Amino acid sequence: MSFLSNSLFFKKLPVALAIMIGAYGCNSNTGSEQTAEQAPPALVKSADFNADSAFQFVQKQVDFGPRVPGTSQHKACGDYLVASLKKYGLEVSEQIFKDTTFDGKILNGRNIIGSFNPKAAKRILLAAHWDSRPFSDQDSIVKNKPVLAANDGASGVGILLEVARTLSVQSAKPEIGVDIIFFDLEDWGSSESEQTKMEHGGFCLGSQYWAANKHIPNYTAYFGILLDMAGAKGATFFKEAYSLQLASDVVRQVWTTASRLGYSNYFIDEAGPGIIDDHVPVNQVGHIPMIDIIHTRPNNLSKTFFDQWHTSHDTMENIDPKTLKAVGQTLVQVLYQEAQDQPL
């Protein structure tokens, strides 16, 4: 999926620089722009995010093998995700759907939705994709081998499972609704735009389906946060351009929270490339302002993403509990701030 285009890259590929700069310049308010009179509220006391537990959730997914749709490993991992969400007290529903990939395969998709505090009126949507790419097209040697997808998929899911566990074990649970969606059929798209005329290059099929067919009629959320490639060593999360364009206030809140927690070395206060990812249909079709926390390196056009992206080397040895902690603790803090109506 790493190719240049006159307009944008497909899925996890940067939009034109003009869009990136325009979105950042017009819509973003960084923490450095806060005046003394406009100082954000204090951090409320939140639960502690356990990075070691999150790491084990990532490991468990990888232990199933590549979670390629249509395989027994995919089904087994999906069953595990459902059971885990139920174990932590979330109300679980599933969306079973069919879709056709860019290369003509008709597949069964399975979006998995877990709802914490389902009767709460104010809801925050958290999401990640749980499927694995069926081929290692960015590998220098083995291009037809399925990707194990420790970072590009499993890391975001592992963080969200730990968020679910964290919320469930609190004696005083936050008074807010949280919906966790694991999108399926995200990563079976074309890495070359000329190969397909499908929407979003054939990526993000599960989120496109959900955005047009929500699990609850007229469902909405205050805002949403998508995680993708969220666990690598030394990860850098720049402010993704579509997120800045479509949900700049959410970007500001999340990056400000991360900075105040001491994670500014991960959450970089700079505009990054625009990525066609699951948050785009959620914004454009689902009409929910959702941002993307995704590992990018915008100053390196030859390697926009982490080194092992879409290769056979996307394995557990590249996952760092410190990165999982930075992302997970930021999410938990955002939820607790919102629960007390004290967004940063």
Secondary structure, 3 states (H helix, E strand, C coil): CCCCCCCECCCCCCECHHHHHHHHHHHCCCHHHCCHHHCCCCCCCCCCCCHHHHHHHHHHHHHCCCCCCCCHHHHHHHHHHHHHHHHCCCEEEEEEEEEECCCCCEEEEEEEEEEECCCCCCEEEEEEECCCCCCCCCCCCCCCCCCCCHHHHHHHHHHHHHHHHHHHCCCCCCCCEEEEEEECCCCCCCCCHHHCCCHHHHCCHHHHHHHHCCCCCCCCCCEEEEEECCCECCCCEEECHHHHHHCHHHHHHHHHHHHHCCCCCCEEEEECCCCCCCHHHHHHCCCCCEEEEECCCCCCCCCCCCCCCCCCCCCHHHECHHHHHHHHHHHHHHHHHHHCCCCC
